[in-house]
Amino acid sequence: MASVSDLELAGMAARAAGRAPRPMIVVDDAHVTYRVYASGKRMSARDSVFSLNALRGGRGLKTVPALRGVTFTASEGESIGVIGHNGSGKSTLFRAMSGLIPPSEGTIWAADRPVLLGVNAALVPELSGENNIKLGLLAMGFTPEEAAAHIDDIADFAELNEFIHHPMRTYSSGMGARLRFAIASAKAHSILLVDEALAVGDRRFRLKSEQRIRELRDSAGLVMIVSHSVSSLRDTCERVLWIHKGELRADGDAKSVIDEYTRWVKQPGQGAVGAASTAKGKRPAMSPAKSSSPRKAPDAARIAEPESVVRAAPPEPIVAAPAVREHDVQQVRLPTFDQLLSGEAMQPVVASDRKHPRTKQRPAREPSVATRPITLPGASPRDAARRERYLRATRDRNRRRIIALAITGAAILIAVAAGAAIALVGVLTHTATLPAPGSMLPEAAPFAVVQVAETAPLTGSGVLLLNDD
Amino acid sequence: MRAGDGPTKNVADREVSEYVVDTPLRAPAPGLFEVGRRPRFGHYLVEAWRRRSFAFTLAGYRLVGGLLQNRLGVLWIVLKPLFTAVIYGTIFGAVLSDDARPDDWVPYLITGVFIFEYFTGCFTGGSRAITGNAKLVQSLGFPRILLPVSVVAEQAMRIVPIMLLLGILLLVFGIPISWSWLWVIPILAMMSVFNLGVALIVGRMSVWVRDVQQFIPTINRVLFYASAIFFQVDKVFADNPVMLTIAHLVPTYDFIALVRGAMLVAHPAPALAVVAAPIWTLLAIGIGVVYFWRAEARYGLSE
């Protein structure tokens, strides 16, 4: 605790002195790829059982890129909101930042271990709420005594009353969220990531927890919040990141990015088409390699409805431009870290124009789009290299899988062979040893006869001998 | 403290940032470390030790929580192995002829069954230690090694009443009580370490190749027959020194033989088992911890 208050003092002192704030998190071209054991396409029951895919273990080699090159820097004393539609990679970004999921590429630097406060933080469902509190505290590094001392506070804060002694699997989602929030916020952290933690609580609890978050933010160096509630982000954050399809689509002051986002949300068909529409509309932050975009872009052009959207677009930048420019001054500092790291931070802007000669109206429109100056998002010139790396990674993975398969096969063969050998040895030793004690004679006689019969030339004598016996 | 440079901060800010860095590469600014890297080995173990109470608490809750749903509750800890012993006793008693049975047939059998159950519990539980706790892994940042540890701790808590039951049963079947029974405690402690090593190995493997979990019952079955639970290897392979040596080297057999040696007068442990058991233990724990630690940062990725 002492160290945290020290941190707080130091942070406030820095802010008061007007020093350049210290970076707390630097995310440099972070990629996260999930492996999913799924085919990725609809399958009938028969397909899923009999397909070659299923024979290979049903692994359709689905690597889902959840984050594709996100780069930003967050400094102390900031509170940053993160927006984006469902499945855009916000939670993945937070998990990667908190170290729960390693980035498959790129690096994430932090000044402290960031603490993630999320709805997903299910603990052990079979256990009672009280036991879960204790476990959570111990896992966060409390000593048993500290944990025991905090349990009552947390239970009070969560307001679960007698339900605190019920198993957590019986909780409603709101109750679970309360409990998790209460646990996670029990400790002051210098980097706090709040992932929709308050979305499910009732109003009363939300107010209470927002108060708690404010307290935490005051003591924390940096707070980042994922939320779908645009209004609450506008209230609490001065800077907002917009994650779209795993890429950073915009990064700027809260007002302009949120305006941009709400406008995007309201555009007809935007939510449904997703990648294709953005590839056509705004500056494309996502990689153009998506299989859907070449197909859908001509469609959109033919329908010509997006044209009107495009024509309607020019007013947007005019509104957003001043805010952006003033923000640009602030942002100049940010790429320098990237330059330090990659040396090519400023290139994407130039290259992205070159890369999309497909649509004719773009060159005229591109420079005026508001999202462009808001820091560097997609880093498009790296796209080719990135794709190359992905392909290489996929090949590697395939090769590794084949090797694993071969090893498995070999192991099974060896096991079978060993089993057979053991059985053989066992049989041999048994035939040699078991008869030994008592029943030597009766068995030995025909044995000898057969041997004689074999060794003797195949004449009547052998047969005679057998018959004789 | 904070305004200072990186290394001192990391040392001073013990509470939060001990469990962090592996390689301080080129940090883009002073005081930053890389997130999502496995911590250095020493740090890792220290941090795991600091949070050990998490593992033990989890083990205790799991044990009680899993049993309290049953009417007979904690009694099942004792009832289950008892039933197993009864079943094996009747079946093999009926199948095996009298001269094929070892002396002290029933004590011999139940000792083997109970000790073997300890191994199976850790083995099976270890394979699910990470995959069965995916939510926990993805939401809290603690040293993952604590999950296999908690599995073994849970099984160790189970074995205590079982061993008491075993002692009573042995007395019932006329085995004289003696001071050598106390040897069971260090032997089981050693076996716990061995089990932990195995649980760590299989825990990591099943994260990457889920098929391991399907294969584990087979391995258990094989080990069950290879560990001389209802027969005596010394009799069966009396004329085959090679097979006898191999059979004596099976790790589960070694521990079972040691416990039998301590508790049953008629069945002293073979010398090879006395030597092999500690070696197996060291191998398992050494390989297990390092192998598990090497993937530390990636356990959150499993679906």
Interface residues (C-beta under 8 A of the other chain):
Chain A: M1 S3 V4 D6 L7 A10 G11 A13 A14 R22 P23 V26 D28 Y34 R35 V36 Y37 G57 R95 A96 M97 S98 G99 L100 I101 P102 P103 T107 I108 W109 A110 A111 D112 R113 P114 V115 L116 G118 N120 A121 A122 L123 V124 E126 L127 N131 K134 L135 G136 L138 A139 M140 G141 T143 P144 P167 R180 H189 S190 G221 F337 L340 L341 A404 I422 V425 G426 T429 A432 T433
Chain B: M1 R2 A3 A12 D13 R14 E15 V16 S17 Y19 V20 L25 R26 A27 P28 A29 G31 L32 F33 E34 V35 G36 R37 R50 R51 S53 F54 T57 L58 Y61 R62 G65 G66 N133 K135 L136 V137 Q138 S139 L140 G141 F142 L146 V209 D211 F237 A238 D239 N240 V242 M243 A297 R298 G300 L301 E303
